[in-house]
Amino acid sequence: MTSPRPYLLPASWLLLSLLAGGVLLLAGVSQQRSQFQQNSSIAHRLLSQKMVQHEAVLATLALQQRPPPAAELLAGLRPAMPQLLALGLLRDGRWLGSGSTPPPLAATLLRARQRQRIQTQSADAAQYWLVAPSGWSLLLDSRRLLAPGEWPAGLQRVALQLPGGTSTLLNQPMPAWGWPMALDKPLPTSAQPFTFHSRQRYGIAQWPWLSWLATSTVLALLLAWLHSRRLARQQAQREREQARLAAVSRLSTLGEMAAGMAHELNQPLTAILANLRACQRLLDDDDERDTVRQALASSAAQAKRAGDIIARLRALVTQQAPRPLAGIDSAALLASVQDLRQTELAAQGIRLHCLDASLGQRPLADGVALEQIVHNLLQNAVDALAGQPGSIDIRADIDAGRYRLQVRDSGPGIAEPDLPQLFQPFFSTKPGGMGLGLSLCETLAHSLHGRLTAANLPAGGACFTLSLPLADKETP
């Protein structure tokens, strides 16, 4: 084998060093760009959530028949929404708002009602009004949408294109020279489709100079013995490639096995259910095996319950139109609640007792909405105990020809001044609570033609009562 030319090794080292430097630079740029895209996407998502929060507040306010004074609403919302500067209701040309001077929103309100959608109106370059067809309006400061600690680390400059101009939300020091990065993306809301702008530079000082120097040194050492080890390296490379291909083949086989198992397990599960029911029928004449019969019945019920849960989740995901009301199995609902929460609450020292005394009569409701109400009331009762041992009783019965469900707890009860406003939106007795849970429960109860009330028990604790109409015997 002929000896290499004297200049080939230094030339190879220089070429490889330049190539390695380029690769390291591109890798650094790619990593920085990926981090920039991730941080910008997080900021974009946080701002989008704020926009959705604004529209949700307007939608909730529109549902209020007798809303509290605007000043009280503003004081209740400001801790969770520091960007909210003012709010009010424009009705019949009168401004019922938190400020003394009515803003010029009449034209925007007319446009909102004509288009039946929320409209925006500029207050200045950084502030804007959000006007709903209901007449409710919010004055928002874009610079307060996110607190300094909420911004992802590493972002340098973020701005929003508002109706009044470009509002800079974040302005960190940016290198004068470097690789520019940018993301322009509209916020995914129909009422506030502001354009999100994020800018950053990968400065020269951040480039991987030390890594490049270390790589060049390593390359110089490697090239010194490259020729003598070339054949060995090629052989090792072939062995590594064969090992990688073998590993890929094993992973592919494992995936096929997993898919086959998932397909085949469906039939044994179905057979288990059928066998349990067959055993239940075969044991009907054996009086000495009632316990076995009960165990088999319970196993069959649990297997069917698992299928019902999957079917219900699938129906929730694919549901498009409001579901019709139907007769709900009250005993099954309470049994499901107890099975789901009893172990968890027992670990906290809380005794959960569910009793169905409805005598087989069924409430006329939507199963998902009714479960949501019961679970929300149960969680409120758990929160009322504040981690202390106690008891929670859920009882269903018939009262005055209607279905009645009560959730009672042994907590401290509800302060008398709080009872009249307990179901008002944004009112909460829990620290940090948004005050929307009970309001949502009451809205769901009204949608079911029912009524939700709260009271204190004479012996202590609170009691929430849900009243619903009964289903006819012909109702499925």
C-alpha positions as CSV (number, residue, x, y, z in Angstrom):
1,M,0.0,0.0,0.0
2,T,1.4,3.4,-1.0
3,S,2.1,6.0,1.6
4,P,-0.3,9.0,1.6
5,R,1.0,12.3,0.4
6,P,2.4,14.6,3.2
7,Y,-0.2,17.3,2.8
8,L,-3.2,14.9,2.8
9,L,-3.4,14.5,6.6
10,P,-3.3,18.3,7.4
11,A,-5.7,19.0,4.6
12,S,-8.1,16.2,5.8
13,W,-7.8,17.6,9.3
14,L,-8.6,21.2,8.1
15,L,-11.5,20.0,6.0
16,L,-13.0,17.8,8.7
17,S,-12.5,20.6,11.3
18,L,-14.4,23.0,9.1
19,L,-17.1,20.4,8.5
20,A,-17.3,19.6,12.2
21,G,-17.6,23.3,13.0
22,G,-20.4,23.6,10.5
23,V,-22.2,20.6,11.9
24,L,-21.8,21.8,15.4
25,L,-23.1,25.2,14.4
26,L,-26.1,23.8,12.6
27,A,-26.8,21.4,15.5
28,G,-26.6,24.4,17.9
29,V,-28.9,26.4,15.6
30,S,-31.3,23.5,15.3
31,Q,-31.3,23.0,19.1
32,Q,-31.8,26.7,19.7
33,R,-34.5,26.8,17.0
34,S,-36.3,23.8,18.5
35,Q,-36.1,25.4,22.0
36,F,-37.3,28.7,20.5
37,Q,-40.2,27.0,18.8
38,Q,-41.1,25.1,22.0
39,N,-40.9,28.2,24.2
40,S,-42.8,30.3,21.6
41,S,-45.5,27.6,21.3
42,I,-45.8,27.5,25.1
43,A,-46.2,31.3,25.2
44,H,-48.7,31.2,22.2
45,R,-50.7,28.5,24.1
46,L,-50.7,30.5,27.3
47,L,-51.9,33.6,25.5
48,S,-54.5,31.6,23.6
49,Q,-55.8,30.2,27.0
50,K,-56.1,33.8,28.2
51,M,-58.2,34.7,25.1
52,V,-60.5,31.7,25.7
53,Q,-60.8,32.8,29.3
54,H,-61.9,36.3,28.2
55,E,-64.6,34.8,26.0
56,A,-65.7,32.4,28.7
57,V,-66.1,35.2,31.2
58,L,-68.3,37.1,28.7
59,A,-70.3,34.0,28.0
60,T,-70.9,33.4,31.7
61,L,-71.8,37.1,32.3
62,A,-74.4,36.9,29.5
63,L,-76.2,34.1,31.3
64,Q,-76.7,36.2,34.4
65,Q,-80.3,37.4,34.9
66,R,-79.4,39.7,37.8
67,P,-75.7,40.3,37.7
68,P,-73.9,41.7,40.7
69,P,-72.6,45.3,40.5
70,A,-69.7,45.7,38.0
71,A,-67.3,46.8,40.7
72,E,-67.9,43.6,42.7
73,L,-67.4,41.5,39.6
74,L,-64.2,43.3,38.8
75,A,-62.9,42.9,42.3
76,G,-63.7,39.2,42.2
77,L,-62.0,38.6,38.8
78,R,-58.9,40.7,39.2
79,P,-57.0,38.2,41.4
80,A,-57.2,35.6,38.6
81,M,-57.2,38.1,35.7
82,P,-54.8,40.9,36.4
83,Q,-55.1,42.0,32.7
84,L,-58.7,43.0,33.3
85,L,-58.8,46.8,33.9
86,A,-62.6,47.4,33.7
87,L,-65.9,45.8,32.8
88,G,-69.4,46.8,32.3
89,L,-72.8,46.3,30.6
90,L,-74.1,48.7,27.9
91,R,-77.9,48.4,28.0
92,D,-80.3,50.8,26.4
93,G,-77.6,53.4,26.0
94,R,-76.7,53.3,29.7
95,W,-73.3,52.2,30.9
96,L,-73.4,50.0,33.9
97,G,-69.7,49.6,34.5
98,S,-66.8,49.7,36.9
99,G,-65.7,53.1,35.7
100,S,-67.5,56.4,36.0
101,T,-67.0,57.5,32.4
102,P,-68.8,55.4,29.8
103,P,-66.5,54.3,26.9
104,P,-67.6,54.8,23.3
105,L,-68.7,51.3,22.6
106,A,-72.1,51.8,20.9
107,A,-70.9,51.2,17.3
108,T,-68.9,48.2,18.3
109,L,-71.9,46.7,20.2
110,L,-74.1,47.3,17.2
111,R,-71.6,45.5,15.0
112,A,-71.4,42.6,17.5
113,R,-75.1,42.2,17.5
114,Q,-75.4,42.3,13.7
115,R,-72.7,39.6,13.3
116,Q,-73.7,37.7,16.5
117,R,-70.1,37.4,17.6
118,I,-67.7,39.2,20.0
119,Q,-66.0,42.2,18.6
120,T,-62.8,44.1,19.6
121,Q,-62.3,47.9,19.8
122,S,-58.9,49.6,20.4
123,A,-58.3,51.6,23.6
124,D,-54.7,52.3,22.8
125,A,-51.7,50.4,21.3
126,A,-51.7,47.9,24.2
127,Q,-55.3,47.9,25.5
128,Y,-58.5,46.9,23.9
129,W,-62.2,46.4,24.6
130,L,-63.9,43.1,24.1
131,V,-67.6,43.6,23.3
132,A,-70.1,40.8,23.3
133,P,-73.6,40.9,21.7
134,S,-75.1,40.7,25.2
135,G,-73.7,44.2,25.9
136,W,-71.1,43.0,28.4
137,S,-67.6,44.5,27.7
138,L,-64.1,43.9,29.1
139,L,-61.2,46.3,29.0
140,L,-58.0,44.3,28.8
141,D,-54.3,45.2,29.0
142,S,-52.2,42.9,26.8
143,R,-49.1,43.7,28.7
144,R,-50.5,42.0,31.8
145,L,-51.7,38.8,30.1
146,L,-48.7,36.9,31.5
147,A,-46.8,37.7,34.7
148,P,-43.0,37.9,34.4
149,G,-42.6,34.5,36.0
150,E,-45.0,32.8,33.5
151,W,-42.9,33.5,30.4
152,P,-40.8,30.5,29.3
153,A,-37.1,31.0,30.0
154,G,-35.1,32.0,27.0
155,L,-37.6,34.0,25.1
156,Q,-36.3,37.4,24.1
157,R,-39.0,39.4,22.4
158,V,-42.8,38.7,22.2
159,A,-45.5,41.1,20.7
160,L,-49.1,41.0,19.7
161,Q,-50.7,42.7,16.8
162,L,-53.7,44.4,18.3
163,P,-56.4,46.6,16.7
164,G,-54.5,49.7,17.9
165,G,-51.1,48.6,16.8
166,T,-48.2,46.3,18.0
167,S,-48.1,45.7,21.7
168,T,-44.7,44.5,23.1
169,L,-45.4,41.9,25.9
170,L,-41.8,40.8,26.5
171,N,-38.6,42.6,25.7
172,Q,-35.4,40.9,26.9
173,P,-31.9,41.9,25.8
174,M,-31.2,40.5,22.3
175,P,-27.7,40.1,20.7
176,A,-26.9,42.6,18.0
177,W,-25.4,39.9,15.7
178,G,-26.5,36.3,15.4
179,W,-28.8,33.8,13.8
180,P,-32.3,35.3,13.6
181,M,-35.4,33.2,14.6
182,A,-39.0,34.3,14.2
183,L,-42.5,32.9,14.7
184,D,-45.6,34.6,13.5
185,K,-48.8,32.8,14.3
186,P,-52.4,34.0,14.8
187,L,-54.1,33.1,18.1
188,P,-56.7,30.4,17.5
189,T,-59.8,32.4,18.6
190,S,-62.5,33.7,16.4
191,A,-63.1,36.9,18.5
192,Q,-59.4,37.8,19.2
193,P,-57.4,36.5,16.2
194,F,-54.4,38.7,17.1
195,T,-51.1,37.8,15.4
196,F,-48.5,36.5,17.8
197,H,-44.9,37.6,17.0
198,S,-41.9,36.0,18.7
199,R,-38.3,37.1,17.8
200,Q,-34.9,35.8,19.0
201,R,-31.2,35.8,17.9
202,Y,-28.7,33.0,18.4
203,G,-25.8,35.2,19.2
204,I,-22.2,34.7,18.1
205,A,-21.1,34.4,21.7
206,Q,-23.4,31.5,22.1
207,W,-21.9,29.5,19.2
208,P,-20.2,26.2,20.2
209,W,-16.6,27.5,20.0
210,L,-15.3,25.3,22.8
211,S,-16.9,22.2,21.3
212,W,-15.4,23.1,17.9
213,L,-11.9,23.4,19.4
214,A,-12.3,20.1,21.3
215,T,-13.6,18.4,18.2
216,S,-10.7,19.7,16.1
217,T,-8.2,18.4,18.7
218,V,-9.9,15.0,18.8
219,L,-9.9,14.9,15.0
220,A,-6.2,15.6,14.9
221,L,-5.5,12.7,17.3
222,L,-7.8,10.4,15.4
223,L,-6.3,11.2,12.0
224,A,-2.9,10.3,13.3
225,W,-3.8,6.6,13.5
226,L,-6.7,6.6,11.0
227,H,-4.8,4.8,8.3
228,S,-3.6,1.9,10.5
229,R,-7.0,1.4,12.0
230,R,-9.1,1.9,8.9
231,L,-9.8,-1.7,8.2
232,A,-10.6,-2.4,11.8
233,R,-13.0,0.5,12.0
234,Q,-14.8,-0.6,8.8
235,Q,-15.2,-4.1,10.4
236,A,-16.5,-2.6,13.6
237,Q,-18.8,-0.4,11.7
238,R,-20.2,-3.4,9.8
239,E,-20.7,-5.2,13.1
240,R,-22.5,-2.2,14.7
241,E,-24.8,-1.9,11.6
242,Q,-25.6,-5.6,11.8
243,A,-26.4,-5.3,15.5
244,R,-28.6,-2.2,14.8
245,L,-30.5,-4.1,12.1
246,A,-30.9,-7.1,14.4
247,A,-32.3,-4.7,17.1
248,V,-34.7,-3.1,14.6
249,S,-35.8,-6.6,13.5
250,R,-36.5,-7.6,17.2
251,L,-38.5,-4.4,17.8
252,S,-40.6,-5.0,14.7
253,T,-41.3,-8.6,15.8
254,L,-42.2,-7.3,19.3
255,G,-44.6,-4.8,17.8
256,E,-46.3,-7.5,15.7
257,M,-46.6,-9.7,18.8
258,A,-48.2,-6.8,20.8
259,A,-50.7,-6.1,18.0
260,G,-51.6,-9.8,17.8
261,M,-52.0,-10.0,21.5
262,A,-54.3,-7.0,21.6
263,H,-56.4,-8.4,18.8
264,E,-56.6,-11.9,20.3
265,L,-57.4,-10.7,23.9
266,N,-60.7,-9.4,22.8
267,Q,-62.2,-12.9,22.3
268,P,-61.0,-14.3,25.7
269,L,-62.6,-11.3,27.5
270,T,-65.9,-11.9,25.7
271,A,-65.7,-15.6,26.5
272,I,-65.1,-14.8,30.1
273,L,-68.3,-12.8,30.3
274,A,-70.2,-15.6,28.5
275,N,-68.8,-18.3,30.7
276,L,-69.6,-16.3,33.9
277,R,-73.2,-16.0,32.8
278,A,-73.3,-19.7,31.9
279,C,-72.0,-20.7,35.3
280,Q,-74.6,-18.4,36.9
281,R,-77.4,-20.3,35.0
282,L,-75.9,-23.7,35.9
283,L,-75.9,-22.9,39.6
284,D,-79.5,-21.8,39.8
285,D,-80.6,-25.2,41.2
286,D,-77.8,-25.5,43.8
287,D,-78.8,-23.9,47.1
288,E,-75.5,-24.5,48.6
289,R,-73.5,-22.2,46.3
290,D,-75.2,-18.8,46.7
291,T,-71.9,-17.2,47.5
292,V,-70.4,-18.5,44.3
293,R,-73.4,-17.3,42.3
294,Q,-73.1,-13.8,43.8
295,A,-69.4,-13.7,43.0
296,L,-70.1,-14.7,39.4
297,A,-72.9,-12.1,39.1
298,S,-70.6,-9.5,40.4
299,S,-67.8,-10.5,37.9
300,A,-70.3,-10.3,35.0
301,A,-71.5,-6.9,36.2
302,Q,-68.0,-5.5,36.5
303,A,-67.1,-6.8,33.0
304,K,-70.2,-5.2,31.6
305,R,-69.5,-2.0,33.5
306,A,-66.0,-1.7,32.0
307,G,-67.6,-2.0,28.5
308,D,-70.2,0.6,29.5
309,I,-67.5,3.1,30.6
310,I,-65.6,2.7,27.3
311,A,-68.8,3.1,25.3
312,R,-69.8,6.2,27.4
313,L,-66.3,7.8,26.9
314,R,-66.6,7.1,23.1
315,A,-70.0,8.7,23.0
316,L,-68.7,11.7,24.9
317,V,-65.9,12.2,22.4
318,T,-68.1,11.8,19.3
319,Q,-71.2,13.6,20.6
320,Q,-72.4,16.4,18.3
321,A,-75.9,17.3,19.3
322,P,-77.4,17.5,22.8
323,R,-78.4,14.1,24.0
324,P,-82.1,13.5,24.8
325,L,-83.1,13.0,28.5
326,A,-83.8,9.5,29.6
327,G,-84.5,7.5,32.8
328,I,-81.3,7.1,34.8
329,D,-80.6,4.1,37.1
330,S,-80.0,5.9,40.4
331,A,-78.8,2.9,42.3
332,A,-76.1,2.2,39.6
333,L,-75.0,5.8,39.6
334,L,-74.5,5.8,43.4
335,A,-72.7,2.5,43.3
336,S,-70.4,3.8,40.6
337,V,-69.6,6.9,42.7
338,Q,-68.9,4.8,45.8
339,D,-66.7,2.3,43.9
340,L,-64.7,5.2,42.4
341,R,-64.0,7.3,45.4
342,Q,-64.5,5.2,48.6
343,T,-60.9,3.8,48.7
344,E,-59.4,7.3,48.1
345,L,-61.5,9.0,50.7
346,A,-61.0,6.2,53.3
347,A,-57.3,6.9,53.0
348,Q,-58.1,10.5,54.1
349,G,-60.2,9.4,57.0
350,I,-63.4,10.3,55.3
351,R,-66.4,7.8,55.4
352,L,-68.5,7.8,52.2
353,H,-72.0,6.3,52.4
354,C,-74.3,6.1,49.5
355,L,-78.0,5.1,49.8
356,D,-80.6,4.8,47.1
357,A,-84.1,4.9,48.6
358,S,-85.9,5.9,45.4
359,L,-87.8,2.7,45.3
360,G,-86.8,1.9,41.8
361,Q,-88.1,5.1,40.3
362,R,-85.7,6.9,37.9
363,P,-84.9,10.5,37.4
364,L,-85.3,12.0,34.0
365,A,-81.9,13.4,33.1
366,D,-78.7,13.1,31.0
367,G,-76.4,10.5,32.5
368,V,-73.2,12.4,31.9
369,A,-74.6,15.7,33.2
370,L,-76.0,14.0,36.3
371,E,-72.7,12.3,37.1
372,Q,-70.9,15.6,36.6
373,I,-73.2,17.3,39.2
374,V,-72.8,14.4,41.7
375,H,-69.0,14.3,41.4
376,N,-68.7,18.1,41.7
377,L,-70.9,18.2,44.9
378,L,-68.9,15.3,46.3
379,Q,-65.6,17.0,45.7
380,N,-66.9,20.2,47.3
381,A,-67.9,18.2,50.3
382,V,-64.3,16.7,50.5
383,D,-62.9,20.2,50.2
384,A,-65.1,21.4,53.0
385,L,-63.6,18.8,55.4
386,A,-60.2,20.4,54.6
387,G,-58.3,17.1,55.1
388,Q,-59.9,16.4,58.5
389,P,-61.6,13.1,59.2
390,G,-65.4,13.1,58.7
391,S,-68.3,11.7,56.8
392,I,-70.1,12.3,53.6
393,D,-73.6,10.9,52.9
394,I,-75.2,10.7,49.5
395,R,-78.9,9.8,49.6
396,A,-81.4,9.5,46.8
397,D,-85.2,9.3,47.5
398,I,-88.6,10.5,46.3
399,D,-90.0,13.8,47.7
400,A,-93.3,15.3,46.6
401,G,-93.4,13.3,43.4
402,R,-89.8,14.3,42.3
403,Y,-86.4,12.7,42.5
404,R,-84.3,14.1,45.3
405,L,-80.5,13.6,45.7
406,Q,-78.8,15.0,48.8
407,V,-75.0,15.3,49.5
408,R,-74.3,15.9,53.2
409,D,-71.0,16.4,54.9
410,S,-69.9,16.8,58.5
411,G,-67.7,19.9,57.8
412,P,-68.1,23.4,59.3
413,G,-71.0,24.3,57.1
414,I,-71.5,27.4,55.0
415,A,-71.3,30.9,56.5
416,E,-74.8,32.5,56.5
417,P,-73.8,35.6,54.5
418,D,-72.4,33.3,51.8
419,L,-75.5,31.2,51.3
420,P,-77.5,33.7,49.1
421,Q,-74.5,34.1,46.7
422,L,-73.2,30.6,46.7
423,F,-74.3,29.8,43.1
424,Q,-73.2,33.2,41.7
425,P,-70.4,32.9,39.1
426,F,-67.0,33.8,40.3
427,F,-68.0,33.6,44.0
428,S,-65.9,31.1,45.9
429,T,-65.3,30.3,49.6
430,K,-62.2,28.3,48.8
431,P,-58.8,30.1,48.6
432,G,-57.8,30.5,44.9
433,G,-61.2,29.1,43.7
434,M,-62.6,30.6,40.5
435,G,-66.2,30.2,41.7
436,L,-67.5,28.4,38.6
437,G,-68.1,24.9,39.9
438,L,-71.4,25.4,41.7
439,S,-72.6,27.9,39.0
440,L,-72.0,25.2,36.4
441,C,-73.9,22.6,38.5
442,E,-76.8,24.9,38.8
443,T,-76.8,25.5,35.1
444,L,-76.7,21.8,34.4
445,A,-79.6,21.3,36.9
446,H,-81.7,23.9,35.1
447,S,-80.9,22.2,31.7
448,L,-82.4,19.0,33.3
449,H,-85.5,20.9,34.4
450,G,-84.3,20.5,38.0
451,R,-83.3,22.7,40.9
452,L,-80.1,22.8,43.1
453,T,-80.2,24.3,46.6
454,A,-77.8,24.5,49.6
455,A,-78.5,24.7,53.3
456,N,-76.7,24.1,56.6
457,L,-77.6,21.1,58.8
458,P,-78.8,21.7,62.4
459,A,-76.1,19.3,63.7
460,G,-73.4,21.0,61.6
461,G,-72.2,20.5,58.0
462,A,-73.7,21.5,54.7
463,C,-76.4,19.8,52.6
464,F,-76.8,20.3,48.8
465,T,-80.1,19.1,47.4
466,L,-80.8,18.3,43.7
467,S,-84.4,17.9,42.6
468,L,-85.3,16.4,39.2
469,P,-88.5,15.3,37.5
470,L,-89.2,11.5,37.4
471,A,-89.1,9.5,34.2
472,D,-92.3,7.9,33.0
473,K,-92.5,4.2,33.1
474,E,-92.6,4.1,29.3
475,T,-89.4,6.3,29.1
476,P,-86.5,4.1,28.0
